Amino acid sequence: MAGKLDEKGFVTIGGIEQWVTVKGDSCANPLILFISGGPGNPLSPYSDAVYGAWSKDFTLVQWDQRGAGMTYGRSPPAEDSVLTLQQMSDDGAELAAYLAHRYGKRKVILWGSSWGSILGVHMAKAHPGLFHAYLGTSQLVSYRENEATSYAGLLALARAANDTAALQVLEGVGAPPWTDPRSFGKVRRVIRRYEAQVTTAPPAQWWTPAAAYSTAKAQADYEAGEEYSFLSFVGMHGDGMYSQVDLPALGTDFAIPMFFVEGAHDLLATPDVAQRYFDSLTAPQKALVVLEHAGHDPNQDVVDAEYRMLMERILPLTR
């Protein structure tokens, strides 16, 4: 099998129809399963623009997770339902097994960013036999440690800059943990403003949705899924999926290689927390790269560093 792949459609995963796209120049290439962030922010509309160059070396699989994007539109969740880490980890493992079987692969490469880095580590720990390696970016580790470290660092920056607008927001929400679901979003906006001052901006064209995703319905489903998933993440009283995140408690020994690409100026998933977690891990191989001009959200530096890690460290594992 050496032909090109360009498939998209709904696959029954976890008992519901979920949107999956598969794209690459050769069926012979290894598969990368992208576990995107948010939750509720699928990469499907933007994958060609951001990661399209990788398709010559890898087959790229994008997945609109339960409660997000096209999956939200086709399989809308019940009004009183909430997402759970266990259910979504099980969905991801079922999808990985489906992909390996459908495309005749022993295993797939697992990629996770931000929220996807939480889900990705859960999947890597629970189902190592499905994956060649894990590649994490903007790695979240622990609800309490990540939030406390993020907030303290941001507060220090705002005070040093005498930034009264930021201080008003930060002091208004108070130190985490938060019980108001709006607090996370308010702080996230401050984080983005500070990261923008010291990181390289991504190309503007990255965030123009591909034609198939720019219809009124697709956009409405994306936005509705984003809101639903975010509320499941933070919870109405600070009791959402994020409040249960404690990756070290899963165990720090991994049966697959673990690789990380982190932004030096990530003010949400700060690199010091990621470094401590990385240092604690035992794995057949591991490596961590910190990028000077990157923050939490992807830019060209991040994509280039991920590609180098894939080509130099992960591709040889697939042979």
DAMOBEL-V476586 format. One record per backbone hydrogen bond with DSSP energy under -0.5 kcal/mol. CO is the residue of the C=O (numbers start at 0). NH is the residue of the N-H. If there is no record, write none. Layout:
BEGIN
co=[CO;CO]
nh=[NH;NH]
END
This chain:
BEGIN
co=[2;4;6;8;10;10;12;15;17;18;19;20;21;22;23;25;29;30;30;31;31;32;33;34;36;36;42;42;44;45;46;46;47;50;51;52;53;53;54;56;57;58;58;59;59;60;61;62;63;64;67;67;68;69;70;77;83;84;85;86;87;88;89;90;91;92;93;94;95;96;97;98;99;100;107;108;108;109;110;111;112;113;113;113;114;114;115;116;117;118;119;120;121;122;126;127;129;131;132;133;134;135;136;140;141;142;143;144;145;146;147;148;149;150;151;152;153;154;155;156;157;158;161;162;163;164;165;166;167;168;169;178;179;179;180;181;182;183;184;185;186;187;188;189;190;191;192;193;194;194;202;203;204;206;209;210;214;215;216;217;218;219;220;221;222;223;224;225;226;227;228;229;230;231;232;233;234;235;239;240;241;243;244;245;246;247;251;251;256;257;258;259;260;261;262;264;267;269;269;270;271;272;273;274;275;276;277;281;284;286;288;290;290;292;293;296;298;299;300;301;302;303;304;305;306;307;308;308;309;313;313;314;315]
nh=[26;23;21;19;12;17;15;12;10;63;8;61;6;59;4;28;58;32;108;33;60;110;35;112;38;40;45;46;209;49;50;51;51;53;54;55;56;57;24;29;59;31;60;22;61;33;20;64;18;67;70;71;72;73;74;80;87;88;89;90;91;92;93;94;95;96;97;98;99;100;101;102;104;103;131;32;110;134;34;136;115;116;117;139;117;118;119;120;121;122;123;124;125;126;129;130;107;256;109;258;111;260;113;246;145;146;147;148;149;150;151;152;153;154;155;156;157;158;159;160;162;161;163;166;167;168;169;170;171;172;173;180;182;183;184;185;186;187;188;189;190;191;192;193;194;195;196;196;197;198;205;206;207;208;212;213;218;219;220;221;222;223;224;225;226;227;228;229;230;231;232;233;234;240;241;239;237;180;242;243;244;245;142;248;249;250;253;281;133;286;135;288;137;290;265;266;269;272;273;274;275;276;277;278;279;280;280;253;257;259;261;263;293;199;264;294;302;303;304;305;306;307;308;309;310;311;312;313;314;316;317;317;318]
END
